[in-house]
Amino acid sequence: MLAQRLSRDQLPADAAQLARFLLGRLIVRQIGEELLAGRIVETEAYLPGDAAAHSFIGRTARNNSLFLERGHAYVYRSYGIHWALNVSAESEGVGAGVLLRAIEPVHGIASMRRNRGAPVPDRDLARGPGRLAAALAVDRSLDGVDLCADHRLWLAEGAAPASTGVSTRIGITKEAHRPLRFFVAGSRFVSGPGWLNRV
């Protein structure tokens, strides 16, 4: 294994704190005998009672994983086009999550490129939530998996960044003004416009 798996006890039980904490950590995907991994460089927090969160309408069959104890995967189809990977962020029954927006590929890059189905540069393999899910072959079958225990997809230790940037969230209309997007300062793998990524 590339790095030690994170335990649930290590994960902050608060969506905004978890979004910051996950920066620099690894998301690891196992497909057969192969491991794919990327360093998390961009996240967004969606808090309890947040009108922009899928949990705002209450617990449903579609968003049930957002209400699981922190450290579970919530996978949904975004705009009917691509999958997006989130991490549940609070205690059981509280709907909140962290969207993984971008990773820096560190292992299994050739397979990530095949999964993307296009000859793209490393920088663009997983820069943005849809690309990230495609690169790691994440789909609805992984919804609800325990990212602290499952062998198919998990969170692993990594070095916290020297500097973290904060901005408003991207691509939403409700509560878009809230500073709940976090990113590794200076990372070329972060998504979004350049002006939004200044520290």
Backbone as JSON Lines, residues from 0, in Angstrom:
{"i":0,"aa":"M","n":[0.84,-1.19,0.0],"ca":[0.0,0.0,0.0],"c":[0.88,1.25,0.0]}
{"i":1,"aa":"L","n":[0.41,2.3,-0.63],"ca":[1.17,3.53,-0.75],"c":[1.38,4.23,0.59]}
{"i":2,"aa":"A","n":[0.32,4.29,1.38],"ca":[0.38,5.0,2.66],"c":[-0.63,4.38,3.6]}
{"i":3,"aa":"Q","n":[-0.48,4.68,4.87],"ca":[-1.37,4.14,5.88],"c":[-2.79,4.67,5.69]}
{"i":4,"aa":"R","n":[-3.75,3.77,5.77],"ca":[-5.14,4.16,5.67],"c":[-5.52,5.07,6.84]}
{"i":5,"aa":"L","n":[-6.33,6.09,6.58],"ca":[-6.83,6.95,7.64],"c":[-7.9,6.23,8.45]}
{"i":6,"aa":"S","n":[-7.9,6.43,9.74],"ca":[-8.95,5.88,10.59],"c":[-10.03,6.95,10.77]}
{"i":7,"aa":"R","n":[-11.22,6.51,11.15],"ca":[-12.3,7.47,11.35],"c":[-11.98,8.46,12.46]}
{"i":8,"aa":"D","n":[-11.27,7.99,13.46],"ca":[-10.91,8.87,14.58],"c":[-10.03,10.04,14.14]}
{"i":9,"aa":"Q","n":[-9.31,9.88,13.04],"ca":[-8.46,10.95,12.56],"c":[-9.25,12.04,11.82]}
{"i":10,"aa":"L","n":[-10.46,11.72,11.38],"ca":[-11.24,12.65,10.58],"c":[-12.02,13.61,11.47]}
{"i":11,"aa":"P","n":[-11.86,14.91,11.27],"ca":[-12.65,15.87,12.05],"c":[-14.14,15.67,11.81]}
{"i":12,"aa":"A","n":[-14.94,15.79,12.87],"ca":[-16.39,15.6,12.76],"c":[-17.08,16.93,12.49]}
{"i":13,"aa":"D","n":[-16.59,17.62,11.46],"ca":[-17.13,18.92,11.06],"c":[-16.78,19.09,9.59]}
{"i":14,"aa":"A","n":[-17.75,19.44,8.76],"ca":[-17.54,19.45,7.31],"c":[-16.43,20.41,6.88]}
{"i":15,"aa":"A","n":[-16.45,21.64,7.39],"ca":[-15.43,22.61,6.98],"c":[-14.04,22.18,7.45]}
{"i":16,"aa":"Q","n":[-13.96,21.68,8.68],"ca":[-12.67,21.22,9.19],"c":[-12.17,20.01,8.4]}
{"i":17,"aa":"L","n":[-13.09,19.11,8.05],"ca":[-12.7,17.93,7.27],"c":[-12.22,18.34,5.88]}
{"i":18,"aa":"A","n":[-12.87,19.32,5.27],"ca":[-12.46,19.78,3.95],"c":[-11.03,20.29,3.97]}
{"i":19,"aa":"R","n":[-10.66,21.01,5.03],"ca":[-9.28,21.48,5.18],"c":[-8.33,20.31,5.46]}
{"i":20,"aa":"F","n":[-8.76,19.42,6.35],"ca":[-7.92,18.3,6.76],"c":[-7.56,17.4,5.59]}
{"i":21,"aa":"L","n":[-8.47,17.19,4.66],"ca":[-8.24,16.26,3.56],"c":[-7.2,16.75,2.56]}
{"i":22,"aa":"L","n":[-6.92,18.03,2.54],"ca":[-5.9,18.54,1.63],"c":[-4.54,17.9,1.94]}
{"i":23,"aa":"G","n":[-3.91,17.37,0.92],"ca":[-2.62,16.71,1.09],"c":[-2.72,15.23,1.37]}
{"i":24,"aa":"R","n":[-3.92,14.77,1.79],"ca":[-4.12,13.33,2.0],"c":[-4.36,12.65,0.65]}
{"i":25,"aa":"L","n":[-4.34,11.32,0.66],"ca":[-4.5,10.57,-0.58],"c":[-5.89,9.95,-0.67]}
{"i":26,"aa":"I","n":[-6.41,9.88,-1.87],"ca":[-7.57,9.04,-2.17],"c":[-7.03,7.89,-3.02]}
{"i":27,"aa":"V","n":[-7.3,6.67,-2.59],"ca":[-6.72,5.48,-3.23],"c":[-7.84,4.6,-3.78]}
{"i":28,"aa":"R","n":[-7.67,4.15,-5.0],"ca":[-8.66,3.28,-5.67],"c":[-7.97,2.0,-6.08]}
{"i":29,"aa":"Q","n":[-8.53,0.87,-5.67],"ca":[-7.99,-0.42,-6.09],"c":[-8.93,-1.05,-7.11]}
{"i":30,"aa":"I","n":[-8.36,-1.42,-8.27],"ca":[-9.11,-2.09,-9.33],"c":[-8.34,-3.36,-9.66]}
{"i":31,"aa":"G","n":[-8.86,-4.5,-9.23],"ca":[-8.12,-5.74,-9.39],"c":[-6.85,-5.7,-8.57]}
{"i":32,"aa":"E","n":[-5.72,-5.9,-9.22],"ca":[-4.43,-5.88,-8.53],"c":[-3.78,-4.51,-8.56]}
{"i":33,"aa":"E","n":[-4.41,-3.56,-9.2],"ca":[-3.77,-2.27,-9.42],"c":[-4.3,-1.2,-8.45]}
{"i":34,"aa":"L","n":[-3.37,-0.36,-8.01],"ca":[-3.72,0.77,-7.16],"c":[-3.56,2.07,-7.95]}
{"i":35,"aa":"L","n":[-4.56,2.92,-7.85],"ca":[-4.51,4.27,-8.39],"c":[-4.61,5.21,-7.19]}
{"i":36,"aa":"A","n":[-3.87,6.29,-7.21],"ca":[-3.91,7.21,-6.07],"c":[-3.62,8.63,-6.5]}
{"i":37,"aa":"G","n":[-4.23,9.55,-5.78],"ca":[-3.97,10.96,-6.03],"c":[-3.96,11.73,-4.73]}
{"i":38,"aa":"R","n":[-3.17,12.79,-4.69],"ca":[-3.11,13.67,-3.54],"c":[-4.23,14.71,-3.66]}
{"i":39,"aa":"I","n":[-5.06,14.81,-2.65],"ca":[-6.2,15.73,-2.69],"c":[-5.68,17.16,-2.59]}
{"i":40,"aa":"V","n":[-6.04,17.98,-3.6],"ca":[-5.53,19.36,-3.63],"c":[-6.66,20.4,-3.61]}
{"i":41,"aa":"E","n":[-7.92,19.95,-3.69],"ca":[-9.03,20.9,-3.7],"c":[-10.3,20.24,-3.18]}
{"i":42,"aa":"T","n":[-10.99,20.91,-2.28],"ca":[-12.21,20.38,-1.68],"c":[-13.24,21.49,-1.52]}
{"i":43,"aa":"E","n":[-14.48,21.1,-1.33],"ca":[-15.55,22.04,-0.97],"c":[-16.39,21.43,0.13]}
{"i":44,"aa":"A","n":[-16.74,22.23,1.11],"ca":[-17.56,21.75,2.23],"c":[-19.02,22.14,2.0]}
{"i":45,"aa":"Y","n":[-19.91,21.2,2.35],"ca":[-21.36,21.43,2.31],"c":[-21.89,21.07,3.7]}
{"i":46,"aa":"L","n":[-22.35,22.1,4.41],"ca":[-22.63,22.0,5.84],"c":[-24.07,21.59,6.13]}
{"i":47,"aa":"P","n":[-24.36,21.17,7.36],"ca":[-25.76,20.92,7.75],"c":[-26.59,22.19,7.56]}
{"i":48,"aa":"G","n":[-27.77,22.05,6.98],"ca":[-28.63,23.2,6.76],"c":[-28.22,24.09,5.6]}
{"i":49,"aa":"D","n":[-27.23,23.67,4.84],"ca":[-26.7,24.42,3.7],"c":[-27.65,24.24,2.51]}
{"i":50,"aa":"A","n":[-28.2,25.34,2.0],"ca":[-29.17,25.25,0.9],"c":[-28.55,24.69,-0.38]}
{"i":51,"aa":"A","n":[-27.22,24.74,-0.49],"ca":[-26.55,24.2,-1.68],"c":[-26.25,22.71,-1.55]}
{"i":52,"aa":"A","n":[-26.45,22.14,-0.38],"ca":[-26.13,20.74,-0.14],"c":[-27.28,19.82,-0.56]}
{"i":53,"aa":"H","n":[-26.94,18.65,-1.04],"ca":[-27.97,17.67,-1.4],"c":[-28.77,17.22,-0.19]}
{"i":54,"aa":"S","n":[-28.2,17.38,0.99],"ca":[-28.88,16.95,2.22],"c":[-29.94,17.95,2.69]}
{"i":55,"aa":"F","n":[-30.01,19.1,2.06],"ca":[-30.9,20.17,2.52],"c":[-32.37,19.73,2.51]}
{"i":56,"aa":"I","n":[-32.74,18.87,1.57],"ca":[-34.13,18.43,1.46],"c":[-34.47,17.31,2.44]}
{"i":57,"aa":"G","n":[-33.48,16.84,3.18],"ca":[-33.69,15.72,4.09],"c":[-33.15,14.43,3.5]}
{"i":58,"aa":"R","n":[-33.21,13.39,4.29],"ca":[-32.62,12.11,3.89],"c":[-33.5,11.39,2.88]}
{"i":59,"aa":"T","n":[-32.91,10.96,1.76],"ca":[-33.63,10.24,0.72],"c":[-32.79,9.04,0.3]}
{"i":60,"aa":"A","n":[-33.35,8.22,-0.56],"ca":[-32.59,7.07,-1.06],"c":[-31.36,7.53,-1.84]}
{"i":61,"aa":"R","n":[-31.48,8.65,-2.54],"ca":[-30.37,9.14,-3.36],"c":[-29.24,9.71,-2.51]}
{"i":62,"aa":"N","n":[-29.56,10.47,-1.47],"ca":[-28.51,11.15,-0.7],"c":[-28.2,10.48,0.64]}
{"i":63,"aa":"N","n":[-28.69,9.28,0.84],"ca":[-28.56,8.6,2.13],"c":[-27.13,8.58,2.65]}
{"i":64,"aa":"S","n":[-26.14,8.42,1.75],"ca":[-24.75,8.29,2.18],"c":[-24.21,9.57,2.82]}
{"i":65,"aa":"L","n":[-24.82,10.73,2.51],"ca":[-24.4,11.98,3.14],"c":[-24.73,11.99,4.63]}
{"i":66,"aa":"F","n":[-25.66,11.15,5.03],"ca":[-26.09,11.11,6.42],"c":[-25.39,10.03,7.23]}
{"i":67,"aa":"L","n":[-24.47,9.29,6.58],"ca":[-23.7,8.28,7.29],"c":[-22.61,8.95,8.12]}
{"i":68,"aa":"E","n":[-22.08,8.2,9.07],"ca":[-20.99,8.72,9.88],"c":[-19.84,9.18,8.99]}
{"i":69,"aa":"R","n":[-19.1,10.17,9.42],"ca":[-18.03,10.74,8.61],"c":[-17.1,9.66,8.04]}
{"i":70,"aa":"G","n":[-16.65,9.89,6.81],"ca":[-15.71,8.96,6.2],"c":[-16.32,7.96,5.25]}
{"i":71,"aa":"H","n":[-17.56,8.18,4.81],"ca":[-18.18,7.31,3.81],"c":[-18.28,8.06,2.49]}
{"i":72,"aa":"A","n":[-18.29,7.3,1.39],"ca":[-18.38,7.92,0.07],"c":[-19.83,8.23,-0.28]}
{"i":73,"aa":"Y","n":[-20.04,9.4,-0.82],"ca":[-21.32,9.77,-1.41],"c":[-21.03,10.08,-2.88]}
{"i":74,"aa":"V","n":[-21.58,9.27,-3.77],"ca":[-21.33,9.41,-5.21],"c":[-22.65,9.73,-5.9]}
{"i":75,"aa":"Y","n":[-22.64,10.79,-6.66],"ca":[-23.86,11.18,-7.38],"c":[-23.51,11.62,-8.8]}
{"i":76,"aa":"R","n":[-24.51,11.62,-9.66],"ca":[-24.34,12.07,-11.04],"c":[-24.58,13.58,-11.08]}
{"i":77,"aa":"S","n":[-23.59,14.32,-11.55],"ca":[-23.66,15.77,-11.59],"c":[-24.14,16.23,-12.97]}
{"i":78,"aa":"Y","n":[-25.2,17.03,-12.97],"ca":[-25.77,17.55,-14.21],"c":[-26.13,16.45,-15.21]}
{"i":79,"aa":"G","n":[-26.32,15.23,-14.71],"ca":[-26.66,14.12,-15.58],"c":[-25.54,13.7,-16.5]}
{"i":80,"aa":"I","n":[-24.32,14.18,-16.24],"ca":[-23.21,13.95,-17.17],"c":[-22.1,13.1,-16.55]}
{"i":81,"aa":"H","n":[-21.59,13.56,-15.39],"ca":[-20.44,12.86,-14.8],"c":[-20.69,12.57,-13.32]}
{"i":82,"aa":"W","n":[-19.91,11.62,-12.8],"ca":[-20.0,11.28,-11.39],"c":[-19.17,12.25,-10.57]}
{"i":83,"aa":"A","n":[-19.54,12.42,-9.31],"ca":[-18.77,13.25,-8.38],"c":[-18.62,12.49,-7.07]}
{"i":84,"aa":"L","n":[-17.44,12.6,-6.46],"ca":[-17.11,11.87,-5.23],"c":[-17.05,12.82,-4.05]}
{"i":85,"aa":"N","n":[-17.8,12.48,-3.02],"ca":[-17.86,13.26,-1.78],"c":[-17.54,12.35,-0.59]}
{"i":86,"aa":"V","n":[-17.18,12.98,0.51],"ca":[-16.93,12.27,1.76],"c":[-17.95,12.77,2.79]}
{"i":87,"aa":"S","n":[-18.71,11.85,3.38],"ca":[-19.64,12.26,4.44],"c":[-18.83,12.87,5.57]}
{"i":88,"aa":"A","n":[-19.45,13.86,6.27],"ca":[-18.6,14.71,7.1],"c":[-19.01,14.91,8.55]}
{"i":89,"aa":"E","n":[-20.1,14.37,8.98],"ca":[-20.53,14.65,10.35],"c":[-20.84,13.32,11.05]}
{"i":90,"aa":"S","n":[-21.67,13.36,12.08],"ca":[-22.07,12.14,12.78],"c":[-23.26,11.51,12.07]}
{"i":91,"aa":"E","n":[-23.53,10.26,12.38],"ca":[-24.65,9.53,11.78],"c":[-25.94,10.33,11.93]}
{"i":92,"aa":"G","n":[-26.64,10.49,10.8],"ca":[-27.92,11.18,10.81],"c":[-27.85,12.66,10.5]}
{"i":93,"aa":"V","n":[-26.63,13.21,10.45],"ca":[-26.45,14.63,10.11],"c":[-25.95,14.72,8.68]}
{"i":94,"aa":"G","n":[-26.71,15.39,7.81],"ca":[-26.36,15.45,6.39],"c":[-25.36,16.54,6.07]}
{"i":95,"aa":"A","n":[-24.15,16.15,5.74],"ca":[-23.1,17.09,5.36],"c":[-22.01,16.33,4.63]}
{"i":96,"aa":"G","n":[-21.26,17.04,3.79],"ca":[-20.22,16.33,3.05],"c":[-19.14,17.24,2.52]}
{"i":97,"aa":"V","n":[-18.1,16.62,2.0],"ca":[-16.98,17.32,1.37],"c":[-16.84,16.79,-0.05]}
{"i":98,"aa":"L","n":[-16.97,17.67,-1.01],"ca":[-16.76,17.32,-2.41],"c":[-15.27,17.33,-2.7]}
{"i":99,"aa":"L","n":[-14.76,16.24,-3.28],"ca":[-13.38,16.21,-3.73],"c":[-13.35,16.81,-5.13]}
{"i":100,"aa":"R","n":[-12.74,17.97,-5.26],"ca":[-12.77,18.7,-6.53],"c":[-11.57,18.41,-7.43]}
{"i":101,"aa":"A","n":[-10.42,18.09,-6.85],"ca":[-9.24,17.84,-7.68],"c":[-8.19,17.07,-6.9]}
{"i":102,"aa":"I","n":[-7.43,16.26,-7.63],"ca":[-6.3,15.54,-7.06],"c":[-5.07,15.71,-7.96]}
{"i":103,"aa":"E","n":[-3.93,15.56,-7.36],"ca":[-2.67,15.46,-8.11],"c":[-2.36,13.98,-8.27]}
{"i":104,"aa":"P","n":[-2.39,13.44,-9.48],"ca":[-2.13,12.01,-9.67],"c":[-0.73,11.64,-9.19]}
{"i":105,"aa":"V","n":[-0.63,10.56,-8.41],"ca":[0.68,10.14,-7.91],"c":[0.98,8.67,-8.19]}
{"i":106,"aa":"H","n":[-0.03,7.88,-8.52],"ca":[0.21,6.45,-8.74],"c":[-0.86,5.9,-9.7]}
{"i":107,"aa":"G","n":[-0.44,5.07,-10.63],"ca":[-1.38,4.5,-11.59],"c":[-1.82,5.49,-12.64]}
{"i":108,"aa":"I","n":[-0.93,6.39,-13.02],"ca":[-1.3,7.48,-13.93],"c":[-1.7,6.95,-15.31]}
{"i":109,"aa":"A","n":[-1.01,5.93,-15.8],"ca":[-1.37,5.37,-17.11],"c":[-2.79,4.83,-17.1]}
{"i":110,"aa":"S","n":[-3.18,4.19,-16.0],"ca":[-4.55,3.67,-15.9],"c":[-5.56,4.81,-15.78]}
{"i":111,"aa":"M","n":[-5.2,5.87,-15.06],"ca":[-6.09,7.02,-14.99],"c":[-6.34,7.58,-16.38]}
{"i":112,"aa":"R","n":[-5.29,7.64,-17.18],"ca":[-5.42,8.16,-18.54],"c":[-6.34,7.25,-19.36]}
{"i":113,"aa":"R","n":[-6.2,5.95,-19.21],"ca":[-7.09,5.02,-19.92],"c":[-8.53,5.21,-19.45]}
{"i":114,"aa":"N","n":[-8.72,5.37,-18.15],"ca":[-10.07,5.56,-17.61],"c":[-10.71,6.83,-18.16]}
{"i":115,"aa":"R","n":[-9.91,7.86,-18.36],"ca":[-10.42,9.1,-18.93],"c":[-10.77,8.93,-20.4]}
{"i":116,"aa":"G","n":[-10.11,7.98,-21.07],"ca":[-10.42,7.72,-22.47],"c":[-9.96,8.81,-23.41]}
{"i":117,"aa":"A","n":[-8.98,9.58,-22.98],"ca":[-8.49,10.67,-23.82],"c":[-7.03,10.93,-23.5]}
{"i":118,"aa":"P","n":[-6.24,11.34,-24.5],"ca":[-4.82,11.63,-24.28],"c":[-4.64,13.01,-23.68]}
{"i":119,"aa":"V","n":[-4.85,13.11,-22.37],"ca":[-4.76,14.41,-21.7],"c":[-3.49,14.48,-20.87]}
{"i":120,"aa":"P","n":[-2.96,15.68,-20.66],"ca":[-1.77,15.82,-19.82],"c":[-2.08,15.49,-18.37]}
{"i":121,"aa":"D","n":[-1.06,15.14,-17.61],"ca":[-1.25,14.78,-16.2],"c":[-2.02,15.84,-15.43]}
{"i":122,"aa":"R","n":[-1.75,17.09,-15.73],"ca":[-2.4,18.19,-15.0],"c":[-3.92,18.13,-15.13]}
{"i":123,"aa":"D","n":[-4.41,17.67,-16.27],"ca":[-5.85,17.67,-16.52],"c":[-6.53,16.32,-16.27]}
{"i":124,"aa":"L","n":[-5.79,15.35,-15.77],"ca":[-6.38,14.03,-15.54],"c":[-7.5,14.08,-14.51]}
{"i":125,"aa":"A","n":[-7.31,14.81,-13.46],"ca":[-8.28,14.79,-12.35],"c":[-8.46,16.19,-11.76]}
{"i":126,"aa":"R","n":[-8.45,17.2,-12.63],"ca":[-8.6,18.6,-12.23],"c":[-10.05,19.0,-12.47]}
{"i":127,"aa":"G","n":[-10.87,18.87,-11.41],"ca":[-12.31,19.04,-11.5],"c":[-12.99,17.76,-11.06]}
{"i":128,"aa":"P","n":[-14.15,17.85,-10.41],"ca":[-14.78,16.65,-9.82],"c":[-15.17,15.57,-10.81]}
{"i":129,"aa":"G","n":[-15.62,15.95,-12.01],"ca":[-15.97,14.94,-13.0],"c":[-14.77,14.2,-13.52]}
{"i":130,"aa":"R","n":[-13.71,14.92,-13.79],"ca":[-12.47,14.29,-14.25],"c":[-11.89,13.4,-13.16]}
{"i":131,"aa":"L","n":[-11.94,13.86,-11.93],"ca":[-11.44,13.08,-10.8],"c":[-12.14,11.72,-10.72]}
{"i":132,"aa":"A","n":[-13.46,11.74,-10.75],"ca":[-14.22,10.48,-10.66],"c":[-13.93,9.58,-11.85]}
{"i":133,"aa":"A","n":[-13.84,10.16,-13.04],"ca":[-13.56,9.35,-14.22],"c":[-12.17,8.73,-14.14]}
{"i":134,"aa":"A","n":[-11.17,9.51,-13.73],"ca":[-9.8,9.01,-13.64],"c":[-9.68,7.83,-12.68]}
{"i":135,"aa":"L","n":[-10.44,7.89,-11.59],"ca":[-10.39,6.83,-10.58],"c":[-11.45,5.75,-10.8]}
{"i":136,"aa":"A","n":[-12.18,5.84,-11.9],"ca":[-13.25,4.87,-12.21],"c":[-14.25,4.77,-11.06]}
{"i":137,"aa":"V","n":[-14.68,5.93,-10.58],"ca":[-15.67,6.0,-9.51],"c":[-17.05,6.19,-10.11]}
{"i":138,"aa":"D","n":[-17.98,5.35,-9.7],"ca":[-19.36,5.49,-10.14],"c":[-20.29,5.15,-8.98]}
{"i":139,"aa":"R","n":[-21.57,5.07,-9.26],"ca":[-22.58,4.88,-8.21],"c":[-22.38,3.58,-7.43]}
{"i":140,"aa":"S","n":[-21.69,2.61,-8.01],"ca":[-21.47,1.34,-7.31],"c":[-20.63,1.54,-6.05]}
{"i":141,"aa":"L","n":[-19.93,2.65,-5.94],"ca":[-19.1,2.93,-4.77],"c":[-19.79,3.84,-3.76]}
{"i":142,"aa":"D","n":[-21.01,4.23,-4.05],"ca":[-21.76,5.06,-3.11],"c":[-21.95,4.32,-1.79]}
{"i":143,"aa":"G","n":[-21.62,4.97,-0.71],"ca":[-21.82,4.4,0.62],"c":[-20.66,3.58,1.15]}
{"i":144,"aa":"V","n":[-19.61,3.37,0.36],"ca":[-18.49,2.57,0.88],"c":[-17.79,3.3,2.01]}
{"i":145,"aa":"D","n":[-17.26,2.56,2.93],"ca":[-16.54,3.1,4.07],"c":[-15.11,3.42,3.64]}
{"i":146,"aa":"L","n":[-14.77,4.68,3.53],"ca":[-13.46,5.1,3.06],"c":[-12.36,4.87,4.09]}
{"i":147,"aa":"C","n":[-12.74,4.39,5.26],"ca":[-11.76,4.04,6.29],"c":[-11.58,2.53,6.4]}
{"i":148,"aa":"A","n":[-12.3,1.76,5.57],"ca":[-12.24,0.31,5.72],"c":[-12.33,-0.47,4.41]}
{"i":149,"aa":"D","n":[-12.99,0.07,3.4],"ca":[-13.24,-0.68,2.17],"c":[-11.95,-0.88,1.37]}
{"i":150,"aa":"H","n":[-11.86,-2.0,0.65],"ca":[-10.65,-2.29,-0.13],"c":[-10.7,-1.7,-1.54]}
{"i":151,"aa":"R","n":[-11.85,-1.18,-1.97],"ca":[-11.97,-0.63,-3.33],"c":[-11.63,0.85,-3.42]}
{"i":152,"aa":"L","n":[-11.89,1.58,-2.35],"ca":[-11.69,3.02,-2.35],"c":[-11.48,3.46,-0.92]}
{"i":153,"aa":"W","n":[-10.38,4.2,-0.66],"ca":[-10.14,4.61,0.71],"c":[-9.29,5.87,0.78]}
{"i":154,"aa":"L","n":[-9.3,6.46,1.97],"ca":[-8.48,7.63,2.26],"c":[-7.21,7.18,2.96]}
{"i":155,"aa":"A","n":[-6.09,7.82,2.6],"ca":[-4.81,7.45,3.2],"c":[-4.05,8.69,3.64]}
{"i":156,"aa":"E","n":[-3.08,8.46,4.5],"ca":[-2.3,9.56,5.05],"c":[-1.46,10.25,3.97]}
{"i":157,"aa":"G","n":[-1.17,11.5,4.21],"ca":[-0.33,12.3,3.33],"c":[0.05,13.56,4.06]}
{"i":158,"aa":"A","n":[1.01,14.28,3.52],"ca":[1.51,15.48,4.18],"c":[0.56,16.66,3.98]}
{"i":159,"aa":"A","n":[0.25,17.34,5.07],"ca":[-0.57,18.54,4.98],"c":[0.2,19.61,4.21]}
{"i":160,"aa":"P","n":[-0.5,20.42,3.42],"ca":[0.18,21.44,2.61],"c":[0.79,22.54,3.47]}
{"i":161,"aa":"A","n":[1.83,23.16,2.94],"ca":[2.47,24.27,3.65],"c":[1.55,25.47,3.72]}
{"i":162,"aa":"S","n":[0.73,25.65,2.68],"ca":[-0.16,26.8,2.63],"c":[-1.48,26.4,1.99]}
{"i":163,"aa":"T","n":[-2.57,26.88,2.56],"ca":[-3.91,26.55,2.08],"c":[-4.65,27.82,1.67]}
{"i":164,"aa":"G","n":[-5.31,27.75,0.51],"ca":[-6.13,28.86,0.05],"c":[-7.59,28.61,0.33]}
{"i":165,"aa":"V","n":[-8.37,29.66,0.4],"ca":[-9.81,29.58,0.66],"c":[-10.53,30.49,-0.33]}
{"i":166,"aa":"S","n":[-11.66,30.02,-0.86],"ca":[-12.46,30.86,-1.74],"c":[-13.93,30.48,-1.6]}
{"i":167,"aa":"T","n":[-14.77,31.19,-2.33],"ca":[-16.18,30.8,-2.44],"c":[-16.26,29.54,-3.28]}
{"i":168,"aa":"R","n":[-17.39,28.87,-3.2],"ca":[-17.57,27.62,-3.94],"c":[-17.83,27.88,-5.42]}
{"i":169,"aa":"I","n":[-17.62,26.86,-6.23],"ca":[-17.69,26.98,-7.68],"c":[-18.92,26.26,-8.23]}
{"i":170,"aa":"G","n":[-19.58,26.87,-9.21],"ca":[-20.61,26.18,-9.97],"c":[-21.93,25.99,-9.27]}
{"i":171,"aa":"I","n":[-22.22,26.79,-8.25],"ca":[-23.5,26.68,-7.57],"c":[-24.15,28.07,-7.55]}
{"i":172,"aa":"T","n":[-25.44,28.1,-7.27],"ca":[-26.15,29.38,-7.19],"c":[-26.6,29.69,-5.76]}
{"i":173,"aa":"K","n":[-27.01,28.68,-5.01],"ca":[-27.46,28.89,-3.64],"c":[-26.26,28.98,-2.7]}
{"i":174,"aa":"E","n":[-26.27,30.01,-1.85],"ca":[-25.21,30.21,-0.86],"c":[-23.81,30.15,-1.48]}
{"i":175,"aa":"A","n":[-23.71,30.68,-2.68],"ca":[-22.44,30.64,-3.41],"c":[-21.39,31.55,-2.79]}
{"i":176,"aa":"H","n":[-21.81,32.48,-1.94],"ca":[-20.88,33.45,-1.36],"c":[-20.04,32.88,-0.22]}
{"i":177,"aa":"R","n":[-20.38,31.69,0.25],"ca":[-19.72,31.18,1.45],"c":[-18.3,30.7,1.15]}
{"i":178,"aa":"P","n":[-17.32,31.08,1.97],"ca":[-15.93,30.69,1.74],"c":[-15.67,29.26,2.22]}
{"i":179,"aa":"L","n":[-16.13,28.3,1.43],"ca":[-16.06,26.89,1.84],"c":[-15.34,26.01,0.82]}
{"i":180,"aa":"R","n":[-14.59,26.65,-0.05],"ca":[-13.73,25.91,-0.99],"c":[-12.3,26.07,-0.52]}
{"i":181,"aa":"F","n":[-11.58,24.95,-0.43],"ca":[-10.22,24.96,0.09],"c":[-9.28,24.31,-0.93]}
{"i":182,"aa":"F","n":[-8.08,24.82,-1.04],"ca":[-7.16,24.29,-2.04],"c":[-5.71,24.44,-1.58]}
{"i":183,"aa":"V","n":[-4.86,23.58,-2.14],"ca":[-3.43,23.65,-1.86],"c":[-2.86,24.83,-2.63]}
{"i":184,"aa":"A","n":[-2.35,25.8,-1.91],"ca":[-1.81,27.0,-2.55],"c":[-0.66,26.65,-3.48]}
{"i":185,"aa":"G","n":[-0.73,27.18,-4.7],"ca":[0.35,26.98,-5.66],"c":[0.27,25.7,-6.45]}
{"i":186,"aa":"S","n":[-0.7,24.83,-6.17],"ca":[-0.8,23.57,-6.92],"c":[-1.33,23.82,-8.33]}
{"i":187,"aa":"R","n":[-0.65,23.29,-9.32],"ca":[-1.11,23.45,-10.7],"c":[-2.23,22.49,-11.05]}
{"i":188,"aa":"F","n":[-2.59,21.61,-10.1],"ca":[-3.64,20.62,-10.34],"c":[-5.01,21.09,-9.84]}
{"i":189,"aa":"V","n":[-5.05,22.27,-9.23],"ca":[-6.3,22.83,-8.73],"c":[-7.16,23.31,-9.9]}
{"i":190,"aa":"S","n":[-8.47,23.15,-9.79],"ca":[-9.38,23.59,-10.85],"c":[-9.81,25.03,-10.62]}
{"i":191,"aa":"G","n":[-10.63,25.54,-11.51],"ca":[-11.16,26.88,-11.36],"c":[-10.28,27.95,-11.98]}
{"i":192,"aa":"P","n":[-10.82,29.15,-12.12],"ca":[-10.05,30.25,-12.72],"c":[-8.88,30.69,-11.85]}
{"i":193,"aa":"G","n":[-7.83,31.17,-12.48],"ca":[-6.64,31.56,-11.75],"c":[-6.88,32.6,-10.68]}
{"i":194,"aa":"W","n":[-7.76,33.57,-10.96],"ca":[-7.98,34.65,-10.0],"c":[-8.6,34.13,-8.7]}
{"i":195,"aa":"L","n":[-9.31,32.98,-8.8],"ca":[-9.96,32.42,-7.62],"c":[-8.97,31.63,-6.76]}
{"i":196,"aa":"N","n":[-7.83,31.3,-7.33],"ca":[-6.88,30.43,-6.64],"c":[-5.7,31.19,-6.03]}
{"i":197,"aa":"R","n":[-5.86,32.49,-5.89],"ca":[-4.8,33.27,-5.25],"c":[-4.98,33.24,-3.73]}
{"i":198,"aa":"V","n":[-3.88,33.17,-3.04],"ca":[-3.92,33.13,-1.57],"c":[-3.84,34.55,-1.02]}
